[in-house]
Amino acid sequence: MNQSVISRSSVPADAASVAIADMVLDRGEIEGVWNRCFGESPRRFENYLTNPYAEAMIWVYRPEGHAIHGAFGLHAQQLSLGGQIHSVGQIGNLAVDKAYRSAGPALRLQRTLLGSLADSDRTLLFGITEEAIPLLRRAGCKSVGTVDRWVKIIKSETQLRKRLRPTWLAKVAAPLVDMGLRLKSRETFQSRSAEVTVGVGHTFDSRFDRLWERVCTRFPVATQRTSDYLTWRFHGGEESTFKTFWMADTEGELIGYIVFEVLRNANIEVADVMYDGTPALDRLLSEFLRRMRSKEYRATAITACCFGANQLLERLQKFGFNRRPEKSQVFIYGDSATLNDAEPQLFDPQRWYLTGADGDV
């Protein structure tokens, strides 16, 4: 969830309904609300229909005598808890049109959605948000912790322009600073291994399933990374801009991958990382960083967001990534018995493994 919904309303409170959307009849109005609040995205609504685990649900806010002016989604998700798979819901895409943006409509949407847990087979609900933190707390959700954002600068000129005066000095100093950054980078002097092959692809095959089956028990709390899920999350439409950097052993079995996206100014956004042990992660990061520095990509900076993921965070630091301020938090909601039984895992951020793949779709 990434849209602010807490402000003073310019429309008097009136009779209004909050109800499950008709995914056919209400689609146009829901997309209208989301496009006005988040910007246009052809995949956003479609993802609710094509979720590989189950068709998702959307709740809508409809003032009496008006069209839909608010919408809130719940995606079906699979959460691995100690290797056991649980059906859960991932909340997101909360949007309320500007004229109706008081806490009232948003809170009604949230409480109605959370109330659906009791009548479902889901273990719990979770979400990641920055703007709706007060709202989720008021609705009864509990915060687990704050997401980490890590950045590795590859080309320094843009950053130097913010600090040097006159700014032309940045162009002069940048090549020297960039050389220093490269000499300090772990991958520069790490030997390349003949025991692995790497490549960049746009599909997820059965190798990704086998990798997940081997490693899933190493992550106490993580969303399931099957090939079906990864395909839906990253390559569900022709307009997808995600690519997958993969690494395989001598027998062709996958030992790690990084899903990434090339943004403006050659900034690279890491969306997901999975690996089979620390040595594999080191080689994966080394080869990925080398590829991003190549003439093919000419990366200026690389960013990765994750939550928990202690081993990954440790290696990112070793490879020269620096922590940057981030406000997004992970929230969970469930009945007291469920949360009490799972509390040692669920409320310990160090046991979670979430990446950019787990943000709003």
N, C-alpha and C positions, 0 to 999 in steps of 0.2 A: 504494500500500500504506500503510495508516494504522493498523495494529494492532500493538502490541508483541508480540513472540514470544520474547524472550530473558528467561528467568527460570528459577529452579530447579524441576525437575520433582518432583511429588509421587507419581509413578507409576514403579515400577521399570522399567528398560529390558527389553523382551521382543521376541520375534519380531514383526515388523511388515512390511507391504508398502507401497510407494509405487508407484502405477500410474495410468495414464490412466483417468479416470472413464467410466463408461457414462452418457451424458447423460440417459438415460431412467430406468434403474433406480436410479441413485445420486442423482438430483436432490433427493429429499426430505432425505436425510442431509446433502448438501452445503449446502443452504439452511439446515438446522438449525445447522450449524457457523457459517456466515456470520452468521446472525441473532443467535446467541449472542455472537459476537465484535464485530460491527459495528452491530447493531441491524437491525430488519426493513426490507427494501426489496423491493417486489414486482418491480422491474425488474432487480435485480442478476443473477440467474441468466438471466433471459430475454434479456438483452443478449448473453450468450454464444451464444445460438441464432440471433439475428437480425443479427449483425454483417454489414454489407454487403459486406465484402471476402472473408470466408471464415468458416465455422463455427469458433469458438474452441475451445480445449481446456482441460481442468481436470485437474490431478493431485490424487490424494487419498492421505491417510495413514490406514492402517487397522491398528491393533494386532491381533495375532492373537487371534481369538475375540471381537473387539469390532466395534462399528459404526465408521463413518468419524469420525475426530476431528481431521482437518486437511485443508485444501484450498487450492489455489493455482492461479490462472487465467493463461491466456495469450491475449490478444486478437490477432486479425489486425489489422495496421495498415499503412498506406502512408506511407512517408517520402520526402519530396522532398529529394534531395541535388543541389544545383546545378541544379534543374529536372528531373532524372531521377528517376523514381518507382521506389522499391525496396520489395519486400515485407519487412516486419519484424514482430517480435512485441512486444507491450507487456505486460509482466508486472505482476500486481497481485492484490489481494484475497487476500493471504496470511493465513490464519487457522488457529490451532491451539487446541483447547479447553484451558482453564486447567490441567487436571490433567496434560496432556501437554506443557506449554510449556517444555521444555528446548530448548537450541539444536539437539539431535539431530534430532528430527522436522522442524523447520523447515528445517534445513540439508539434510536428505535430500530434502525436497520441492524446494528451490531447485536443488540440483545435478542432480536428475533432469530438471527442466524445462530447465535450461541445456544439459544433454547432448542434448536433442532437436534443438538447432540444427543439428548436423552432418548429420542425416538429413532436413533440410527444405530448401525453396527460399528461406528467409529470409536476408537479408543480415546481420542482427544482431537483438539483443533490447535493449529499453530499458525503464526504469521510473522512477517518481518516488516517493520514500519518505522518511519522517522516522524512523519507529521501527525499521525493519529495516536501517539503514545498516551496522552491524557484520556482520550476517548476509550481506548482498550482497557485502561486501568479502571475507569468508571464502570465499564461493562462487566468487570470481574475477571479479566485476563491477568496473568502473572508474568512479569518480566524475568527472563532467564539471564540476559546480559546484552552487551553491546557488540555489534559487528565490527570487525577489524578491516581497515583498508590499507593496503600496502602498495607502494609505488617505487619503481626503479627508473631513474632518469638515464636515458641512453644518449640523448643529445641535449646539451645544456643551454643553447642560445635563448630559447623562450624564457627560461627561468632567470638567466642572467640579465635579460632586458628589464626585468622587474626590480633589479637591484643596482645596476650600474648606470651612472650618469656621466657623460652623455651616453645614450643607448647604443651608439655605433661601437662602443667599446665591447659590447656583448659579442658582436660578430668577429671581432679580433680575438677575444679571449676564448670563445667557444671551442675551437679546435684543440687548444691545449687542455682545457678542462675535460673535454670528451675523451682525449687520450688518457688522461689521468683516471677517469672513471672506468675506462676499459681495462687499464692495467691493474686496477684494484678488484675487478670483477673475477669471481671464482672460476667462471667457465673459461676465461681466457687461457689459463694455464692447466686446466684439468684435461688429462689425456682422453682422447676419443677411443671408444671401445669398438673392436671389430666384432664383438659378440652380439651386437644389437643392430637392427635396421630401423630407420625412421621414415616417416612420410606424412603428407598432409592430405586429408580426405574430407568427404562431405556425407559419408554414410556410416552407419553403425551396424556391424554384423555380429555374428555369434561369438566372436572373440571378446567383445565387450561384456557379454553375458558371463562368459567363463572367467574373465578377470574379476567381475563383481562377486561371483560365487566363491572365488578364492580369498577375497580380502574382506568381505562384508563383516565377518565376526571381529575384525580388528578395530572397527569403529562402533563404540557402544550405542551412539544415537546418530543415525544418518538416514537420509532419504534414499530409497532404492535406486540403483543406477543400472537398470536393464537397457538393452538395445532399443526396446520399444519406447521406453520412457525418454531416452536420450534423443531418439528420432523425433518424437512429438515435441520435446522441449526446444530443440535447436534446428531441426530441418523440416518443420511441418508445413512450409509453404515455399513457393518459388522465390519469394523475395528474401528468404533467409540469407543473412550475411555471415553466419557462423562457419568456422572451419575447425577441423580437428587435427591437431598434431599428435601422431601416435608413435609408440616405440614398441618393437617386438623382439623376442629372443631369436636364437638361431633356428628354432623350430617353427617360427612364425607366430608363436603365441604372444598375445599382447601383455606387456608388463607395465604399461602406463600410457596416459593420454592427457592432453590439455585442449579443451575447447576454448577458442578465442575469437575475437571480432576485431577487425581493423576499423577504427573510428577516424574522425577528422584529424588532419595533421599527422597521420601515421601513428596515432596513439593506439596502443594495443590493450584491449580489455580482456582479461582472462575470466572466462565464465565458469569453467569447471576443471578440476584436476582429480585424477584417480591414479593410483600406483600400487605396485606390489613390493612394498618394503622400502626402507631408506636408501639402499644403494641404487635401486631403480629410480627413486625420486631424484636423487642427485644427478644421475645420468640424463633423466628426462628434462630437468631444468637446464642443465648445461647445453644439451642439444637444441632445446627450444629457444634459449637466449641467443645462441649462435645463429639460428635460422632467422630470428627476428631482426638481428643486426645485418643480415645479408642484403644484397642489392634487391632481392625480391620484395622485402618489406620495408627496409630502412626505418625501423621503429624509432620514434623520438622518446617514448616513455611506455612503460608496461605497468598496468594496474591490476590488482587482484583483491577481491573482497571475500572474506570468509569469517566463519564463526566457530569458535572452538579450534579444531584442526591444529592441535599443538605441534605435531611433527611437521606439518606443512609450514606453519608460521616460523618455526625454528630454521627450516631450510631456506625459506624466503629471506630471512635476515642474513644467513650465511652468504647468500647470493647477491647481497647489496640492496635489498628492498628496505624501504623505510616506512614506518607507520605514519599515517596521516589522520587528521581528525575525522571522525565518523560518528553519526548520531543514531543511526538505525538500530533498533533493538529487536530481539527475538522474544515473542510472547507465546504462551501456551494457555489453553483453557480445557478443563475437564472436570468430571465429577470428583468429589473429595476422595473417594475410595481409590479411584484410578491414580490420581496424583500422589496420594500417600504411598501406594505400593511402589510406584516408579520414581519417587522423589530423589533417591540417591543418584540416579542417572539424569533425570530430566532437569533438575535444578543445579546441576554442576556443569557450567559452560565448558570446562575442559574435556568433557566426555562427548560433546557434540562434534559433528563434522558437516557443516553447511558451507556452500560456496555461492557464487553468483547464480548458479543454476536454480537455487532455491528462492530467488526473489520473485516479484510479481511477473507473471507471464504476459 
